[in-house]
Amino acid sequence: MSSILVTGGCGFIGSHTIVDLIQQGYHCISVDNYLKSDPTVLDQIHEITGVKVRNYAEDLTDETALDAIFKSNDIEGIVHFAALKAVGESVEKPLLYYKNNIGGMLSLMQAAVKHKVKHLLFSSSCTVYGDSKELPVTENAPIQKASSPYGYSKQVCERIIEDVIIGQEMNAAHLRYFNPAGAHESLLLGESPINPPLNLIPIITEVGVGKREKLVVFGQDYPTRDGTCIRDYIHVMDLADAHTKALKHLMQGNVKNGKVEVFNLGTGEGTTVLEAIKAYENVSGKKLPVETSERRSGDIPAIFADFKKAKSTLGWNPKRTITDIMDSAWRWEQKRSPH
């Protein structure tokens, strides 16, 4: 049976996407070295789907190990998530991000070409747009200088794919998404980083459950409606659904070989930091202790998506609101952090 290789399959978005792919009839294998993930996620995927997914605990930059995986599996398509993703950390440790994110992509593309993989979905990011002057951001927005090494690594990886697949019997799509959050409705899967989370919504829920003393809001003087940063929060299961639909789009031959299609994935609505806090307080009934601080390096004032192309081309429409996202994230946090 041909397989879909999901890199970073034990991570937050990767695990939820594997669930969706399995439920839509795909056979998945995973490569995840557990650097930022937990092997018990495979048990949760099994409990939800009834399917045991094989994971290869290898580093993508290990070309020999990767080649062996491709040799022992008939891989028809790749969904590439595996990457380091913290903007702030990338500013502090750019070499780590370039080696991991760009090095991993080079190894993966080398194996994909050698073993004649036909379809590739790349987990890209709205950070490729930099500080976009166009809001909401469309796929035609100019690619500006990235505001962080993380964002630049995504830009480079997109370019690598575009250059490598010319002349190959392979098509690809860049899925540029905004801020994934929330949890699977079963509450068996959610965001559970091994290291302290750096994204707003899991930080909010950790403060809510008492793991952190307070929430720090970085910057109150941005040119936004309440002075705090605006981001587009997308529920992880809506995002997983988009990956399955995009893969099907590639496999149906809707994108010619040697070509790359680009899709923005977001809700089309921006939420400020203060609005996200309010959404948490509404679903939890609890007041959050908040402290303000200076702006953080690498943060841009506002970005949110125009997802009309994904809607018209893939038939994709995000179903869940910021309230739904916060509700599932809060219930997940309570479940995994019992008192």
ZAVO-160169 format. One line per 10 residues: number of its first residue (from 1); for each residue x, y, z of C-alpha. Coordinates in Angstrom, 2 decimals. Layout:
// ZAVO-160169
NUM> X:Y:Z ~ ...
***
This chain:
// ZAVO-160169
1> 0.00:0.00:0.00 ~ 1.32:3.46:-0.84 ~ 1.82:5.78:2.11 ~ 1.73:9.43:3.00 ~ 4.86:10.38:4.92 ~ 4.13:12.97:7.61 ~ 7.29:14.59:8.97 ~ 6.85:15.87:12.50 ~ 3.90:13.52:12.83 ~ 4.03:13.51:16.64
11> 3.91:17.29:16.83 ~ 0.86:19.46:17.39 ~ -0.34:20.02:13.82 ~ 1.20:16.83:12.45 ~ -0.65:14.54:14.85 ~ -4.03:16.20:14.24 ~ -3.45:16.02:10.48 ~ -2.59:12.32:10.68 ~ -5.93:11.74:12.41 ~ -7.77:13.59:9.64
21> -5.84:11.81:6.89 ~ -6.56:8.38:8.39 ~ -10.24:9.23:8.76 ~ -10.29:10.19:5.07 ~ -8.81:6.82:4.08 ~ -5.08:7.54:3.76 ~ -2.29:5.30:5.08 ~ 0.24:7.34:7.04 ~ 3.75:6.85:8.36 ~ 5.62:9.40:10.44
31> 9.17:10.66:10.91 ~ 9.66:12.48:14.20 ~ 12.78:12.53:16.36 ~ 10.82:13.65:19.49 ~ 12.93:16.80:19.84 ~ 9.79:18.84:20.52 ~ 7.19:16.08:20.77 ~ 6.15:13.04:22.78 ~ 5.89:9.42:21.55 ~ 2.71:8.87:23.59
41> 0.94:10.95:20.90 ~ 1.01:7.79:18.76 ~ -1.13:6.04:21.40 ~ -3.65:8.89:21.28 ~ -3.82:8.69:17.48 ~ -4.44:4.94:17.83 ~ -7.20:5.52:20.40 ~ -8.97:8.05:18.16 ~ -8.60:6.23:14.83 ~ -8.05:2.58:15.72
51> -4.90:2.69:13.57 ~ -1.32:2.21:14.78 ~ 0.90:4.64:12.92 ~ 4.55:3.70:12.54 ~ 6.96:6.47:13.51 ~ 10.63:6.52:12.58 ~ 12.49:8.37:15.35 ~ 15.07:9.85:13.00 ~ 16.43:13.32:12.34 ~ 15.59:14.61:8.86
61> 19.12:15.91:8.43 ~ 20.37:12.29:8.60 ~ 20.39:11.50:4.88 ~ 21.27:7.82:5.32 ~ 18.43:7.17:7.76 ~ 15.99:9.07:5.57 ~ 16.99:7.13:2.47 ~ 16.38:3.86:4.32 ~ 12.86:4.98:5.25 ~ 12.05:5.79:1.63
71> 13.54:2.48:0.47 ~ 11.34:0.45:2.84 ~ 8.07:2.31:2.10 ~ 6.17:3.14:-1.06 ~ 5.75:6.86:-0.38 ~ 3.34:8.59:-2.74 ~ 3.11:11.92:-0.93 ~ 4.80:13.93:1.81 ~ 3.29:16.35:4.29 ~ 6.27:18.22:5.72
81> 5.77:19.74:9.18 ~ 9.04:18.95:10.94 ~ 10.71:22.24:11.88 ~ 11.61:24.42:14.82 ~ 9.00:27.16:15.03 ~ 9.59:29.71:17.81 ~ 10.16:33.22:16.45 ~ 11.91:34.48:19.59 ~ 14.18:31.45:19.87 ~ 15.12:31.78:16.21
91> 16.33:35.34:16.86 ~ 18.51:34.00:19.69 ~ 19.70:30.85:17.87 ~ 19.65:31.47:14.11 ~ 22.21:28.77:13.27 ~ 20.10:26.12:15.01 ~ 17.07:27.14:12.92 ~ 18.95:27.22:9.64 ~ 20.58:23.86:10.24 ~ 17.37:22.16:11.35
101> 14.74:23.75:9.10 ~ 16.73:24.30:5.91 ~ 19.02:21.30:6.37 ~ 16.03:19.03:6.97 ~ 14.31:20.33:3.84 ~ 17.41:19.71:1.71 ~ 17.66:16.09:2.91 ~ 13.93:15.52:2.41 ~ 13.93:16.92:-1.14 ~ 16.97:14.83:-2.03
111> 15.17:11.67:-0.90 ~ 11.89:12.71:-2.54 ~ 13.56:13.22:-5.93 ~ 15.60:10.01:-5.68 ~ 12.55:7.92:-4.81 ~ 10.21:9.68:-7.24 ~ 7.66:10.99:-4.75 ~ 4.80:12.59:-6.66 ~ 3.20:15.02:-4.18 ~ 4.52:17.38:-1.51
121> 2.65:19.58:0.95 ~ 4.83:22.09:2.78 ~ 3.85:23.50:6.15 ~ 4.76:27.10:5.53 ~ 3.80:30.20:7.47 ~ 2.35:33.67:7.20 ~ 5.77:34.85:8.44 ~ 6.98:34.60:4.81 ~ 5.06:37.82:4.12 ~ 7.09:39.75:6.70
131> 5.40:42.93:7.93 ~ 2.76:42.95:5.20 ~ 1.21:46.28:4.25 ~ -1.74:44.40:2.77 ~ -4.46:43.26:5.19 ~ -6.00:40.76:4.95 ~ -3.01:39.09:3.28 ~ -3.60:37.36:-0.06 ~ -1.33:34.81:-1.72 ~ -0.22:37.55:-4.12
141> 1.16:39.76:-1.35 ~ 4.86:40.49:-1.90 ~ 7.34:38.36:0.00 ~ 9.15:40.92:2.13 ~ 12.25:40.61:4.24 ~ 11.45:38.17:7.03 ~ 11.40:39.63:10.52 ~ 13.06:36.54:12.07 ~ 15.36:33.63:11.13 ~ 12.32:31.35:11.54
151> 10.42:33.30:8.90 ~ 13.45:33.37:6.63 ~ 13.87:29.59:6.94 ~ 10.28:29.19:5.64 ~ 11.01:31.51:2.72 ~ 14.13:29.52:1.82 ~ 12.33:26.17:2.07 ~ 9.58:27.40:-0.26 ~ 12.21:28.45:-2.78 ~ 14.03:25.11:-2.48
161> 10.83:23.23:-3.34 ~ 10.07:25.53:-6.28 ~ 13.58:25.13:-7.72 ~ 13.92:21.37:-7.13 ~ 10.63:20.18:-8.64 ~ 11.17:21.88:-12.01 ~ 11.44:19.02:-14.48 ~ 10.36:16.44:-11.88 ~ 7.19:14.37:-11.93 ~ 6.17:16.04:-8.70
171> 3.70:18.74:-7.74 ~ 3.56:20.70:-4.51 ~ 1.64:23.18:-2.42 ~ 2.79:25.69:0.17 ~ 0.22:26.01:2.94 ~ 0.87:29.37:4.57 ~ -0.97:29.35:7.82 ~ -1.44:31.72:10.59 ~ -1.73:30.80:14.30 ~ -2.87:27.22:14.97
181> -4.46:26.52:18.36 ~ -7.11:24.40:20.07 ~ -7.43:20.64:20.55 ~ -9.14:17.57:19.09 ~ -12.75:17.28:20.21 ~ -11.98:13.98:21.99 ~ -9.44:15.87:24.16 ~ -7.03:13.00:23.49 ~ -4.84:15.30:21.38 ~ -3.88:18.92:21.87
191> -0.90:21.21:22.13 ~ 1.55:19.82:24.68 ~ 5.05:21.08:23.98 ~ 7.86:19.47:25.93 ~ 9.44:22.89:26.42 ~ 7.41:25.80:27.83 ~ 5.07:27.03:25.07 ~ 5.85:30.30:23.36 ~ 2.48:30.77:21.62 ~ -0.18:32.96:23.17
201> -3.12:30.57:23.61 ~ -1.29:27.74:25.44 ~ 0.41:30.37:27.59 ~ -3.02:31.79:28.49 ~ -4.33:28.36:29.46 ~ -1.20:27.58:31.49 ~ -1.71:30.79:33.46 ~ -5.36:29.83:33.87 ~ -4.50:26.43:35.32 ~ -1.81:27.83:37.62
211> 1.32:26.60:35.83 ~ 2.39:30.21:35.37 ~ 1.98:33.11:37.72 ~ 0.82:35.64:35.12 ~ 0.50:36.48:31.45 ~ 2.93:39.05:30.06 ~ 1.57:41.20:27.21 ~ 4.46:42.42:25.05 ~ 3.78:45.90:23.70 ~ 0.69:48.07:24.14
221> 1.60:50.77:21.61 ~ 1.13:48.95:18.30 ~ -1.02:50.70:15.64 ~ -3.98:48.38:16.31 ~ -7.46:48.87:17.80 ~ -6.30:48.27:21.38 ~ -2.52:48.68:21.03 ~ -1.70:44.93:21.17 ~ -0.63:42.63:18.32 ~ -3.26:41.17:16.01
231> -3.00:37.54:14.88 ~ -5.30:35.15:13.01 ~ -6.01:32.10:15.19 ~ -7.05:28.95:13.32 ~ -8.36:25.78:14.99 ~ -5.96:22.89:14.52 ~ -8.70:20.57:13.19 ~ -9.75:23.13:10.58 ~ -6.08:23.25:9.62 ~ -5.85:19.44:9.47
241> -8.89:19.38:7.19 ~ -7.17:21.86:4.86 ~ -4.09:19.61:4.60 ~ -6.22:16.61:3.64 ~ -8.11:18.65:1.05 ~ -4.87:20.11:-0.37 ~ -3.29:16.66:-0.64 ~ -6.36:15.35:-2.47 ~ -6.14:18.38:-4.79 ~ -2.54:17.47:-5.67
251> -3.26:13.75:-6.06 ~ -6.17:14.44:-8.42 ~ -3.72:16.10:-10.81 ~ -5.15:19.58:-10.42 ~ -1.61:20.99:-10.16 ~ 0.76:20.20:-13.03 ~ 4.08:18.46:-12.39 ~ 6.87:20.92:-11.67 ~ 4.36:23.44:-10.30 ~ 3.65:24.76:-6.83
261> 0.31:26.12:-5.62 ~ 0.07:28.47:-2.64 ~ -2.79:28.66:-0.13 ~ -3.32:30.93:2.86 ~ -5.04:29.17:5.77 ~ -6.64:31.36:8.40 ~ -10.05:32.54:9.50 ~ -9.77:35.94:7.84 ~ -10.31:37.61:11.18 ~ -7.64:39.10:13.36
271> -7.77:38.82:17.15 ~ -5.75:41.11:19.42 ~ -3.90:39.79:22.45 ~ -6.42:41.50:24.73 ~ -9.34:40.01:22.77 ~ -7.81:36.53:23.12 ~ -7.53:37.09:26.87 ~ -11.18:38.15:26.95 ~ -12.21:35.03:25.01 ~ -10.43:32.90:27.61
281> -12.10:34.75:30.50 ~ -15.51:34.26:28.87 ~ -15.16:30.48:28.39 ~ -13.44:29.82:31.73 ~ -15.26:32.30:33.94 ~ -11.87:33.20:35.41 ~ -9.99:36.50:35.46 ~ -6.44:36.28:34.14 ~ -3.52:37.97:35.95 ~ -1.87:40.16:33.29
291> 1.32:42.23:33.27 ~ 2.46:44.55:30.47 ~ 5.97:44.77:29.08 ~ 7.98:46.28:26.22 ~ 7.64:45.08:22.63 ~ 9.35:41.78:21.81 ~ 11.99:41.46:19.08 ~ 10.69:39.90:15.84 ~ 6.99:40.63:16.45 ~ 5.01:42.48:13.77
301> 1.91:44.57:14.62 ~ -0.79:42.71:12.69 ~ -1.36:39.92:10.19 ~ -4.45:37.98:9.19 ~ -5.44:35.90:6.18 ~ -7.50:36.19:3.06 ~ -8.45:32.52:2.53 ~ -10.73:32.94:-0.51 ~ -8.40:30.89:-2.72 ~ -8.47:27.86:-0.38
311> -12.25:28.22:-0.17 ~ -12.82:28.35:-3.93 ~ -10.11:25.87:-4.99 ~ -10.14:23.31:-2.17 ~ -13.69:23.77:-0.90 ~ -12.23:24.57:2.51 ~ -13.90:26.76:5.06 ~ -12.79:27.16:8.70 ~ -15.72:26.25:10.94 ~ -14.47:27.21:14.41
321> -14.24:30.65:16.03 ~ -11.79:32.11:18.56 ~ -14.32:31.13:21.25 ~ -14.34:27.50:20.01 ~ -10.53:27.52:19.87 ~ -10.19:28.88:23.38 ~ -12.84:26.53:24.76 ~ -11.12:23.39:23.42 ~ -7.67:24.68:24.44 ~ -8.89:25.40:27.97
331> -10.60:22.01:28.38 ~ -7.47:20.29:27.01 ~ -5.26:22.16:29.48 ~ -7.49:21.19:32.40 ~ -7.45:17.55:31.32 ~ -3.67:17.33:31.01 ~ -2.96:19.41:34.11 ~ -5.27:18.00:36.79 ~ -5.13:19.49:40.26
***
